[in-house]
Amino acid sequence: EGHIDNRASVHHGCIRAWAAQKSSCPLCRAELTVSCVRYDVGPGFDLRNFVTRPLALDAGTVQCSVHERPQVAGPPVYELFLDATSLMSAPVHILTGRWTQSSQFVIEISTTGHQLPGTPLAVGRGNVLGTRWTVNKAQASRGAFSAPSMSSTAQQHGGDSADGRRHLGQIAPGATATAAPLARRAVWCRPSATTREQLLCVNYKPNRFSLNAGPRTMAIAAPAVTEEGELELGRLPTDEEGVLDSALDGKCSRAGAASVYTFRNRSPVWDERYEAYVLNFFGRVRVASVKNFQLTQDDNLASETSMQFGRVSSSSFSMDVQWPFSVVQAFGIALTSIAPKLAVK
């Protein structure tokens, strides 16, 4: 903070790489302290923009929780809650993940809690073995309902759920609940092969049938993002271009590689005391699971964690995400980790 007051400036990439190796300031040698800066939001923010736009470099960490809701028939539904902040006293339900097939899911903004489908934002598809997943931007029919802001929805759907959490639009206390505008609800349409915009691709290394498989190994390719949270190319890549798949396969051209960020899960370390592979989740994960992971960017010299996900109980997980991912992208990666995979433990 003293250097900021003295108008000294350093490049963020350089200082982060330095901080990953040194514990002192490169200018005055004072001791460096590292802390997690949480992304703080309050009632009235634009929810759709919040979950779909990539986070800026200085935005901090968005801390969320994922809860599994068993269904009477069919696979469970996974709900993403934004953890309580200094401006919101209770967690807020922001996204829902529903499985439409064994290897396909839809991510929605729910306008009425978890009872009814909401506005689709993304569609994830996996191959038969569960080793390659693609999360595309969902297409809505013409005239589809656009998710309102938190404040406008709160006036329509007020109150808490039975478990004490607030669902989307249930921020304003004392607001009266009204019937959901079903006639304006968005209808998910299968996008054509020529118009699918890709949010990310995930690859899992097969390890189920290997004698010395070890822990899971995953790689992610996502569109490159500026420090301000804008797409480098100004748009999402399409599956016809195949840039994200090529980046995972190591076949991307130099021009294509400049528009793609690649990530890998941090390798856990074997702990003799627990006789298991372990990672430091800083108290955010409580239960050992093969689904737990931390992602680091390949060319990030500081080896910072861009996202982490892990089990908290038998039916809940924690999810923390920061630049350069969006909340929708992070939730899509989390759902691919939760999904059963034929060739991956």
C-alpha positions in Angstrom: 0.0 0.0 0.0 2.9 2.4 0.6 4.1 2.0 -2.9 0.6 2.9 -4.2 0.7 6.1 -2.1 4.1 6.9 -3.6 2.8 6.5 -7.1 5.1 3.5 -7.8 3.7 1.1 -10.4 4.6 -2.4 -11.4 3.2 -4.7 -14.1 0.7 -7.1 -12.5 2.2 -10.2 -14.3 5.7 -9.4 -13.1 4.7 -8.7 -9.5 2.6 -11.8 -9.3 5.4 -13.9 -10.7 7.7 -12.4 -8.1 5.3 -12.9 -5.3 5.0 -16.6 -6.2 8.8 -17.0 -5.5 9.6 -14.3 -3.0 8.1 -13.1 0.3 9.4 -9.6 0.1 8.6 -6.5 -2.0 11.0 -6.0 -5.0 11.2 -2.3 -4.3 11.7 -1.9 -0.5 12.1 -5.6 0.6 9.1 -5.3 3.0 7.3 -8.5 3.8 4.5 -9.3 1.3 1.1 -10.5 2.6 -1.3 -12.4 0.3 -5.1 -12.4 1.0 -8.2 -13.4 -0.9 -10.2 -10.4 -2.1 -13.8 -11.4 -2.5 -16.0 -10.0 -5.3 -18.8 -8.2 -3.4 -22.2 -7.6 -4.9 -25.5 -6.4 -3.6 -29.2 -6.3 -4.6 -29.9 -4.5 -7.9 -27.0 -5.8 -10.0 -27.5 -7.2 -13.5 -27.5 -11.0 -12.9 -27.2 -12.0 -16.5 -24.3 -9.8 -17.1 -22.7 -10.8 -13.8 -22.7 -14.6 -14.6 -21.9 -14.4 -18.4 -19.2 -11.8 -18.6 -15.7 -12.8 -17.8 -14.4 -11.4 -14.5 -11.9 -8.6 -14.6 -8.4 -9.1 -13.3 -9.0 -6.8 -10.3 -12.5 -8.0 -9.6 -11.5 -10.5 -6.9 -12.8 -14.0 -6.2 -16.4 -15.0 -6.6 -17.2 -17.6 -3.9 -20.2 -19.9 -4.6 -21.7 -23.2 -3.4 -23.3 -25.9 -5.4 -26.1 -28.0 -4.0 -27.4 -31.3 -5.3 -31.2 -31.6 -5.4 -32.5 -35.2 -5.9 -35.4 -35.6 -8.2 -38.3 -38.1 -8.0 -37.5 -39.2 -11.6 -34.3 -38.6 -13.4 -30.9 -37.3 -12.5 -30.4 -34.7 -9.7 -30.4 -31.0 -10.3 -27.5 -28.9 -9.3 -28.1 -25.3 -8.0 -25.4 -22.7 -7.8 -25.6 -20.2 -5.0 -23.7 -17.0 -4.6 -22.3 -17.0 -1.0 -23.5 -14.3 1.4 -21.5 -11.1 1.2 -21.3 -7.9 3.3 -24.2 -6.6 1.3 -26.4 -9.7 1.2 -27.1 -11.6 4.4 -28.1 -14.9 2.7 -26.8 -17.0 -0.2 -28.5 -16.3 -3.5 -29.6 -18.9 -6.1 -28.2 -17.7 -9.4 -27.8 -20.7 -11.8 -29.2 -24.2 -12.2 -27.6 -27.2 -14.0 -30.0 -29.8 -15.4 -29.1 -33.0 -17.1 -31.1 -33.5 -20.3 -29.2 -36.7 -21.3 -26.5 -38.8 -19.7 -23.8 -36.7 -21.3 -25.6 -33.4 -21.9 -26.6 -30.6 -19.5 -28.2 -27.2 -19.6 -27.2 -24.2 -17.4 -30.1 -21.9 -16.7 -30.8 -18.7 -14.9 -33.8 -19.6 -12.8 -36.5 -17.0 -12.2 -38.6 -19.0 -9.8 -36.2 -21.0 -7.7 -35.6 -24.7 -8.6 -39.1 -25.7 -9.3 -39.3 -24.8 -13.0 -36.8 -24.4 -15.8 -35.4 -21.0 -16.4 -33.6 -19.1 -19.2 -30.9 -21.3 -20.8 -27.4 -19.8 -20.9 -25.2 -22.7 -21.9 -25.3 -26.3 -23.1 -22.6 -28.9 -22.2 -22.0 -32.0 -24.2 -19.6 -34.9 -23.6 -18.5 -37.9 -25.6 -19.3 -41.5 -24.8 -16.2 -42.0 -22.7 -16.7 -38.8 -20.8 -13.2 -37.6 -21.7 -14.0 -34.6 -23.9 -16.6 -32.0 -23.0 -17.7 -28.8 -24.9 -19.8 -26.1 -23.3 -21.5 -23.9 -25.9 -23.5 -20.7 -25.5 -27.2 -21.6 -25.6 -29.5 -20.2 -28.3 -33.0 -18.9 -27.3 -36.0 -18.7 -29.6 -36.9 -15.3 -31.1 -38.7 -13.2 -28.6 -37.5 -15.2 -25.7 -37.6 -13.9 -22.2 -34.5 -12.0 -21.2 -33.5 -12.5 -17.5 -34.3 -9.4 -15.6 -32.0 -7.7 -13.1 -31.9 -8.8 -9.4 -33.9 -5.7 -8.3 -36.8 -6.2 -10.8 -37.1 -9.9 -10.2 -37.1 -9.4 -6.5 -40.3 -7.4 -6.7 -41.9 -10.3 -8.4 -40.7 -13.2 -6.4 -39.9 -12.5 -2.8 -39.1 -14.6 0.2 -36.8 -17.4 1.3 -36.8 -21.1 0.5 -37.3 -23.7 3.2 -33.6 -24.1 3.8 -33.1 -20.4 4.5 -31.4 -19.6 1.2 -32.7 -17.0 -1.2 -33.5 -17.9 -4.7 -33.0 -15.7 -7.7 -35.1 -12.6 -7.4 -35.8 -13.2 -3.7 -33.7 -10.3 -2.4 -36.3 -7.7 -1.4 -37.7 -8.5 2.0 -41.5 -8.3 2.3 -42.1 -8.6 -1.5 -45.1 -10.5 -2.4 -44.8 -13.6 -4.6 -46.6 -13.6 -7.9 -47.1 -16.1 -10.6 -44.1 -16.7 -12.9 -44.4 -15.2 -16.4 -44.4 -18.6 -18.1 -45.6 -17.2 -21.5 -42.4 -15.2 -21.8 -40.0 -18.0 -20.7 -37.2 -18.8 -23.1 -37.3 -22.0 -25.0 -34.1 -23.8 -25.6 -33.4 -24.6 -29.2 -30.7 -27.0 -30.5 -28.2 -24.7 -32.3 -27.0 -25.6 -35.7 -23.5 -26.8 -36.2 -22.6 -23.6 -38.0 -23.7 -21.2 -35.2 -22.5 -22.9 -32.0 -20.4 -20.5 -30.0 -18.0 -22.2 -27.7 -17.5 -21.1 -24.1 -14.8 -23.7 -23.3 -13.6 -27.2 -23.9 -12.6 -29.7 -21.2 -10.4 -32.8 -21.6 -10.0 -35.6 -19.1 -7.1 -38.1 -19.4 -8.5 -41.7 -19.2 -7.4 -43.4 -16.1 -10.1 -46.0 -15.2 -8.4 -48.9 -16.9 -4.8 -48.0 -16.0 -2.8 -49.8 -13.4 -0.9 -46.7 -12.2 -3.5 -44.1 -13.1 -3.0 -41.7 -10.2 -5.4 -38.8 -9.6 -7.4 -37.1 -12.3 -5.7 -35.0 -15.0 -7.8 -32.4 -16.8 -7.1 -29.6 -19.3 -9.3 -26.7 -20.3 -9.3 -24.3 -23.2 -11.2 -21.1 -23.1 -11.3 -17.8 -25.1 -8.6 -15.3 -24.2 -9.8 -12.4 -22.1 -8.3 -8.9 -21.4 -7.6 -7.6 -18.0 -10.9 -5.7 -18.1 -12.9 -8.8 -18.7 -13.4 -8.4 -22.4 -12.9 -11.1 -25.0 -9.7 -10.6 -26.9 -11.4 -11.3 -30.3 -14.6 -9.4 -29.3 -16.6 -12.6 -29.9 -16.7 -16.3 -28.9 -15.1 -18.9 -31.2 -17.3 -21.4 -33.0 -17.0 -25.1 -33.2 -16.4 -24.8 -37.0 -13.3 -22.9 -36.3 -12.2 -25.6 -33.8 -9.7 -23.3 -32.1 -10.4 -24.6 -28.5 -10.3 -28.3 -29.5 -7.1 -27.7 -31.4 -5.5 -26.0 -28.4 -6.3 -29.0 -26.2 -4.8 -31.3 -28.9 -1.7 -29.2 -29.3 -2.5 -28.5 -32.9 -3.4 -24.8 -32.7 -1.8 -22.3 -35.0 0.2 -19.4 -33.6 -2.5 -17.0 -34.4 -5.2 -19.2 -32.9 -3.1 -19.8 -29.7 -3.0 -16.1 -29.1 -6.8 -16.1 -28.7 -7.0 -19.0 -26.4 -6.1 -19.6 -22.7 -5.3 -23.1 -21.6 -5.5 -24.4 -18.0 -4.6 -27.6 -16.2 -5.5 -28.9 -12.8 -2.8 -28.5 -10.1 -1.2 -31.9 -9.3 -2.0 -33.1 -5.8 0.8 -34.2 -3.5 0.9 -37.6 -1.8 0.6 -37.3 2.0 1.9 -40.2 4.0 -0.1 -39.2 7.1 -3.4 -39.5 5.3 -2.2 -42.0 2.7 -3.9 -40.0 0.0 -3.3 -37.2 -2.6 -4.0 -33.8 -1.0 -4.3 -30.1 -2.1 -4.6 -27.0 0.0 -8.1 -25.6 -0.5 -7.7 -23.1 2.4 -10.7 -24.4 4.3 -13.1 -24.3 1.4 -13.2 -28.1 0.9 -13.9 -30.6 3.6 -14.4 -34.0 2.0 -11.9 -35.9 -0.1 -13.1 -36.6 -3.6 -11.8 -37.3 -7.1 -14.1 -34.4 -8.2 -12.0 -31.8 -6.2 -9.6 -29.7 -8.4 -7.7 -26.4 -8.7 -7.0 -24.9 -12.1 -4.0 -22.8 -13.0 -3.3 -21.1 -16.3 -0.5 -22.7 -18.4 1.5 -19.4 -19.0 0.9 -17.9 -15.5 4.3 -17.7 -14.0 2.8 -17.0 -10.6 0.8 -20.3 -10.8 -2.2 -18.6 -9.4 -5.4 -20.6 -8.9 -8.0 -19.3 -11.4 -10.7 -21.7 -10.1 -11.2 -24.3 -7.4 -14.0 -26.8 -6.8 -14.5 -29.4 -4.1 -16.8 -31.4 -2.0 -18.1 -29.9 1.3 -20.6 -32.6 2.1 -22.4 -35.6 0.5 -24.7 -33.2 -1.4 -22.8 -29.9 -1.6 -19.6 -28.4 -3.1 -17.8 -25.1 -3.0 -16.8 -23.2 -6.1 -14.4 -20.2 -6.2 -13.6 -18.5 -9.5 -11.7 -15.4 -10.6 -10.2 -13.9 -13.8 -10.3 -14.9 -16.6 -13.4 -17.2 -16.2 -17.0 -16.2 -16.1 -19.3 -17.7 -13.5 -21.1 -19.7 -16.3 -17.8 -21.1 -17.5 -16.8 -22.1 -14.0 -20.1 -23.8 -13.4 -19.8 -25.7 -16.7 -16.4 -27.0 -15.7 -17.8 -28.0 -12.3 -20.6 -30.0 -13.9 -18.2 -31.9 -16.1 -16.3 -32.9 -13.0 -19.5 -34.1 -11.3 -20.7 -36.0 -14.3 -20.0 -39.8 -14.4 -17.4 -40.8 -16.9 -16.9 -44.3 -18.4 -13.1 -43.9 -18.9 -12.3 -41.6 -15.9 -12.4 -42.4 -12.2 
